[in-house]
Structure formats: structure tokens, C-alpha cells
Amino acid sequence: MVSSARVLVWSETDTPVGPITLAMTGKGLCRLDYMDGEHAALFLERWAKERLGSVRLERNDLELRPAVQQLKEYFDHTRKQFDLPVDLYGTAFQRLVWQQLQMIPYGEVRSYKDVAQAMGAPKAVRAVGGANNRNPLSIIIPCHRVVGSNGSLVGYGGGLKIKEYLLGLEGSLPRQARA
């Protein structure tokens, strides 16, 4: 009997900020998580069941090679923008926020308030923060480029040390955030 389950492929890679697991559907990259191994597979299984329903999880390093290569180029300072197909799962508002995040240029930061204003929703600062926190493709969708209105590093799914590293890599670490 042929399974009707869709396939979610995944791979992991080592980076200067630690292991990263990537996952993609047939439409594009859908997850980037700061974890590896068994924890990553269990997390992806749970996430896929909630978001995609019936899927088969399959490790496929070859399929995710372009994403791994673009991450390597980013960490090597030779890539400032990603051009990978993505398949995002979130509310309409979250997807609008994630689209706005992609407009923040490499080497620059914006406050949550700046992002809300750019979206034409100046009172939605907290909602922007919530959507930023739910970004499934950190680094690729640069949520690390969003800081507090005073320049402080507030919140990051991968932890503030990784956010600090990424902003330092891009040369955009706010002075207030430097130790």
C-alpha cells in the first residue's frame, strides 16, 4: 500500500553558533532550529504533526545542501541575503511580520516599534514581538536584527549570545548591547 503522507526532509549542520537543524517540505525550507540529533528529530515530528498532519520524516543531506551552503556563506561573510524557497506556517499577521523582517538590510537593526510602523500598524508592537518570537526560519528571516527601542538585545529563540554573535558578524551590534 502506498502511503499518502507527505515527506518532510531534514538535515543538520555545524555552525559557529552550534548545531542547526534544517527542514523543508516539497515547497521550500520551513524550519531552522538550534539543535541537533535525536532532539531535533523529535521536535520536528511534533511540529510536523501539529502543522502538516500526516508526514514522513526523512533525513536527506543532499536535498538540503543548498540551504547548508548558503548558511556557510553567511557565516563566512560572503552572503548577505538568502535566496531559498520557503514554506512558512503561521497566521496571516505573522507572515506579514516575517515579510517585513526580510526587508531589514544586512548590517542594520530595527526596533519592534520600527517594524510595527513600517507595517502600518504602529500600535502592534507587542504583536510584532510575538510574531518575531515565532519566526520558524531565524537567520534566513533575520529576526535577530530586531532590538529594543533603546538598542538593547531583547529576546531571541536561540538565546541572546547567538543574537549578539549574529549582529556582531554583520557589524550591527548596537553600542548599548556591547559588553
Order of alpha helices (4+ residues) and beta strands (2+ residues): beta-beta-beta-alpha-beta-alpha-alpha-beta-alpha-alpha-beta-alpha
